[in-house]
Amino acid sequence: MSSQATRFDIQTVEDCTVACFLDSRILDEATIQVVGDQMYRLVDSGLLKIILDFSNVEHLSSAALGKLINMKKKVDAAGGKLRMCSIRPELKKIFDVTKLSKLFDIKKNQAKALKGF
């Protein structure tokens, strides 16, 4: 798979954009760069209600967390809303330890993420 390949399965559910990560490991620089670019493009194309679905993700690097923080800033600056869902317990620990679970709106699953968005 080329590094420019789509890293997300993107669907519109109700009036929200649900971007489901396709990679189980977001660790190497090339992948992280493409993931970041593709996330930012969602906001740049005017989408303001975005749910990032982590169902497939098993490993994230700290650089990938940096991209997520930038994504949140970008969405906030555009007046949008960002939610995350389906984060595995071992990944959720990283969000908790780094206090990112306070920064991000994290829901248990996609249905809960869509509720009241």
C-alpha positions, 0 to 999 in steps of 0.5 A: 500500500502506498503511503499516499493511500487513504488512511480512513474509511469516511462516511457521512452519518446524519450530518456528521463525518465519521472517519474510521482509521484503517491502520492498526498501527500509526507509528511511522513518520510517513503514515503519521504525516498522511493521516494528519494531512487527510484529517486536516483536509476534512476540516479544510473542506468545510466539514465541522462535525467530525468523529474519529473512530479508533476501532481498528487502531491498536498502536499510536505514537506520540507524534500521532497524538500530536497530529490529533491535538493539531486536528482538535485546534483546527476544528476548534478554530473553524468553529466545529466539533470533534469527537472520538470513539471506540478507543481500546482500553490500552490506548485510552490509558495513554490518553488518560496518562497524558491528560488528553482524555480531558482535551478530547470528547471521547465516547465509548462507541460510534452510536454514543458519539453521534448522539446529541452531536 
